């Protein structure tokens, strides 16, 4: 195995591990709060883990035969995950009046 391949595996492992940790936090937050936003967040981090694991597996199985396809699938999964994570900030929670910026903070900012 070449140095670049080893570094790729190390950074991918760190990415997958960090994303799996954030996924676990999002699932825990959903279980304790029941908020829809946490489902979006968990789905987003699950896709990051999937991209981080599936891309190198496919790359090494195919001996990096089709790097364009690998990049397309990886980028597609990551783009979808970022859209879900961003969407978790904008999900309306029925029955609440909570925003990303609390109303009290918003009014304080507007008074300036």
KOLVEX-882117 format. One record per residue (C-alpha): residue number from 1; chain; x, y, z. Coordinates in pm, 1 decimal, always signed. Each point is the difference from the previous one (the first is absolute). Example, Ala and Ser with C-alpha at 12.3 -4.5 7.8 and 13.67 -1.06 7.14 Angstrom:
! residues 2
+-----+--------+----------+----------+----------+
| num | cadena |        x |        y |        z |
+-----+--------+----------+----------+----------+
|   1 |      A |  +1230.0 |   -450.0 |   +780.0 |
|   2 |      A |   +137.0 |   +344.0 |    -66.0 |
+-----+--------+----------+----------+----------+
This chain:
! residues 112
+-----+--------+----------+----------+----------+
| num | cadena |        x |        y |        z |
+-----+--------+----------+----------+----------+
|   1 |      A |     +0.0 |     +0.0 |     +0.0 |
|   2 |      A |   +131.4 |   +339.4 |    -95.7 |
|   3 |      A |    +30.5 |   +289.5 |   +244.1 |
|   4 |      A |   -280.4 |   +196.9 |   -165.9 |
|   5 |      A |   -236.3 |   -296.9 |    +32.3 |
|   6 |      A |    +87.5 |    -43.4 |   +366.5 |
|   7 |      A |    -58.8 |   +370.1 |    +66.4 |
|   8 |      A |   -331.9 |    -24.4 |   -184.3 |
|   9 |      A |   -106.3 |   -288.1 |   +225.9 |
|  10 |      A |   +107.2 |   +184.1 |   +314.9 |
|  11 |      A |   -185.7 |   +321.8 |    -86.9 |
|  12 |      A |   -305.2 |   -198.4 |   -111.3 |
|  13 |      A |     -0.6 |   -189.8 |   +328.5 |
|  14 |      A |    +15.6 |   +325.7 |   +196.5 |
|  15 |      A |   -284.8 |   +146.5 |   -209.2 |
|  16 |      A |   -215.3 |   -310.7 |    +43.0 |
|  17 |      A |    +69.0 |    -14.9 |   +374.2 |
|  18 |      A |    -76.5 |   +367.2 |    +60.7 |
|  19 |      A |   -314.7 |    -18.6 |   -211.1 |
|  20 |      A |   -115.2 |   -316.5 |   +176.4 |
|  21 |      A |    +45.4 |   +177.8 |   +333.2 |
|  22 |      A |   -209.5 |   +295.1 |   -120.1 |
|  23 |      A |   -258.6 |   -245.8 |   -133.1 |
|  24 |      A |    -23.1 |   -161.1 |   +343.7 |
|  25 |      A |    -45.6 |   +343.1 |   +161.7 |
|  26 |      A |   -276.1 |    +88.7 |   -247.8 |
|  27 |      A |   -181.9 |   -328.8 |    +64.5 |
|  28 |      A |    +29.4 |    +55.1 |   +374.3 |
|  29 |      A |   -132.7 |   +355.5 |    -38.3 |
|  30 |      A |   -293.8 |   -127.7 |   -204.7 |
|  31 |      A |    -83.3 |   -265.1 |   +257.8 |
|  32 |      A |     +2.3 |   +252.0 |   +282.6 |
|  33 |      A |   -175.9 |   +285.6 |   -180.4 |
|  34 |      A |   -202.6 |   -158.2 |   -279.4 |
|  35 |      A |    +90.4 |   +292.6 |   -226.1 |
|  36 |      A |    -29.0 |    -45.1 |   -373.7 |
|  37 |      A |   +315.1 |   +205.8 |    -49.2 |
|  38 |      A |   +203.2 |   -272.6 |   +168.9 |
|  39 |      A |   -123.8 |   -254.5 |   -256.7 |
|  40 |      A |   +132.7 |   +221.7 |   -280.4 |
|  41 |      A |   +326.7 |    +42.7 |   +187.5 |
|  42 |      A |    +36.6 |   -374.0 |    +61.3 |
|  43 |      A |    -77.9 |    -80.5 |   -364.9 |
|  44 |      A |   +258.0 |   +254.6 |   -112.2 |
|  45 |      A |   +274.1 |   -146.3 |   +216.6 |
|  46 |      A |   -100.8 |   -353.9 |    -99.3 |
|  47 |      A |    +63.2 |    +94.5 |   -364.1 |
|  48 |      A |   +341.2 |   +142.4 |    +91.6 |
|  49 |      A |    +87.3 |   -332.6 |   +166.6 |
|  50 |      A |   -130.1 |   -189.0 |   -304.6 |
|  51 |      A |   +207.2 |   +214.7 |   -236.8 |
|  52 |      A |   +308.7 |    -33.0 |   +219.9 |
|  53 |      A |    -24.8 |   -378.9 |    +14.5 |
|  54 |      A |   -140.4 |    -91.9 |   -341.7 |
|  55 |      A |   +233.5 |   +214.2 |   -209.5 |
|  56 |      A |   +329.9 |   -157.1 |   +110.1 |
|  57 |      A |   -151.4 |   -348.7 |     -0.6 |
|  58 |      A |   -112.1 |    +47.6 |   -360.2 |
|  59 |      A |   +328.5 |   +169.1 |    -92.1 |
|  60 |      A |   +219.6 |   -280.9 |   +129.6 |
|  61 |      A |   -227.5 |   -274.0 |   -139.4 |
|  62 |      A |    +19.0 |   +152.2 |   -347.8 |
|  63 |      A |   +367.0 |   +100.5 |    +34.0 |
|  64 |      A |   -106.7 |   +360.8 |    -54.5 |
|  65 |      A |   -108.7 |    -98.2 |   -353.9 |
|  66 |      A |   -266.4 |   +269.7 |    -39.7 |
|  67 |      A |    +94.7 |   +298.7 |   +216.2 |
|  68 |      A |   -257.3 |   +229.0 |   -164.0 |
|  69 |      A |   -285.8 |   -227.5 |   +106.4 |
|  70 |      A |   +144.7 |    -28.5 |   +352.1 |
|  71 |      A |    +24.1 |   +376.9 |    +29.1 |
|  72 |      A |   -351.1 |    +47.5 |   -136.8 |
|  73 |      A |   -158.2 |   -242.1 |   +246.6 |
|  74 |      A |   +207.5 |   +133.3 |   +291.2 |
|  75 |      A |    -80.5 |   +363.2 |    -79.6 |
|  76 |      A |   -367.0 |    -83.0 |    -54.5 |
|  77 |      A |    -26.2 |   -167.7 |   +340.0 |
|  78 |      A |   +183.6 |   +284.9 |   +171.1 |
|  79 |      A |   -211.5 |   +266.8 |   -173.4 |
|  80 |      A |   -319.3 |   -177.2 |   +106.0 |
|  81 |      A |   +129.6 |    -33.6 |   +354.1 |
|  82 |      A |    +83.6 |   +371.1 |    +21.2 |
|  83 |      A |   -347.5 |    +87.6 |   -130.1 |
|  84 |      A |   -155.2 |   -214.9 |   +273.9 |
|  85 |      A |   +223.3 |   +149.4 |   +268.2 |
|  86 |      A |    -82.6 |   +352.6 |   -118.1 |
|  87 |      A |   -367.0 |    -97.8 |    -14.8 |
|  88 |      A |    +14.1 |   -104.0 |   +363.5 |
|  89 |      A |    +51.4 |   +367.5 |    +85.1 |
|  90 |      A |   -309.2 |   +108.1 |   -190.0 |
|  91 |      A |   -252.0 |   -270.4 |    +91.9 |
|  92 |      A |   -321.2 |   +138.3 |   +142.5 |
|  93 |      A |    -97.5 |   -168.7 |   +323.9 |
|  94 |      A |   -380.3 |     +4.0 |    +36.9 |
|  95 |      A |   -110.8 |   +116.6 |   +340.9 |
|  96 |      A |   +316.3 |   +196.9 |    +69.8 |
|  97 |      A |   +100.8 |   +356.1 |    -59.1 |
|  98 |      A |   +369.1 |    -74.7 |     -7.3 |
|  99 |      A |   +228.0 |   +132.4 |   -269.2 |
| 100 |      A |   +369.3 |    -47.0 |    -65.0 |
| 101 |      A |    +42.4 |   +343.7 |   +159.6 |
| 102 |      A |   -230.2 |    +35.8 |   +305.1 |
| 103 |      A |   -249.5 |   +285.3 |    -22.5 |
| 104 |      A |   +150.4 |   +169.4 |   +305.7 |
| 105 |      A |   +340.7 |     +9.8 |   -164.3 |
| 106 |      A |   -149.7 |   +110.5 |   -331.1 |
| 107 |      A |   -182.2 |   +293.4 |   +160.4 |
| 108 |      A |   +315.8 |   +100.6 |   +187.0 |
| 109 |      A |   +193.1 |     +2.0 |   -327.3 |
| 110 |      A |   -272.8 |   +200.0 |   -174.9 |
| 111 |      A |     +2.9 |   +266.7 |   +275.5 |
| 112 |      A |   +361.9 |    +86.5 |    -73.4 |
+-----+--------+----------+----------+----------+
